[in-house]
Amino acid sequence: MRSVKFLVAAGAASLLSSVAFAADLPAPPPYAPPPPADFGGWYLRGDIGFSNQRVKNVSINDPALLAGVVPGSDRETNVFDTGGIFGVGVGYQFNNWFRADITGQYRGNANYKGMELFNTPVGGGAVAPGVDNYSASKSEFLFLANAYADLGTWWCVTPFIGAGIGTSRVTISNFTDLNVPTNGVAYANSGSKWNFAWAAHAGLAYKVSPNLTLEVAYSYVDLGNGATGGSATFAGPLTPYVFNFKNITSQDLTLGVRWNFDSEPVYAPPPLVTKG
């Protein structure tokens, strides 16, 4: 009987010792899922904005007209109204600082007004002043392959810079030329021209959600050259001579939206395993 009581007492002491030892062990750390990556994946983009365009000079390639101008006497002023920009694109975020996309833009009609002052020889060394007033409208399609560097994120705002190369299709339409001294009027048919194009970008991106990012961006765009179709006076036949718009550039401001298709992974704690 005493041996049974001894065994019971020894078992109870062993159980209490095990419980006390277990109580002294540190509790396992709570499960913490790894932070989701904030980069990677395909995205679609859309942009709207407006252009602020310039052209280096406008001239006709008719040698007879050029011969009637005193060399070095011509002075030009060229002004474009603001034109709307509408763009779409698809891209990929490679890591947390580098991304690239392909974009297409329709750049709406921008009204053009120009004035050229020049002198024409009238004999005996004398010259007569001349004035041509130009008007037209211009639009483009612009296709670019772009690469961007994101420069870090502060309070969900990421500044970025980028560059793009591609092609533009410049269309000049409704061109008229009014010569003030003679009241002569010329016109030109619409013309389109494909060019090499490039752009430099800078802006700020704001991450609204893991999938949605807003952008405000500035771009300097070199669109190449434009040209009208054949020209004529209202009293004369159509000629093959065209008015050339040389070195068209634009400073654009745009508001963009990027939608990332990759969803963030959902982490679940590991299942509890118990031993029976």
Beta strands, then each sheet from edge to edge (+ up, - down):
strand 1: 41-51
strand 2: 53-60
strand 3: 75-80
strand 4: 83-93
strand 5: 98-123
strand 6: 126-150
strand 7: 157-179
strand 8: 184-188
strand 9: 191-207
strand 10: 212-227
strand 11: 231-233
strand 12: 243-260
sheet 1: 2+ 12- 1+ 4- 5+ 3-
sheet 2: 2+ 12- 10+ 9- 7+ 6-
sheet 3: 2+ 12- 10+ 9- 7+ 8- 11+
end
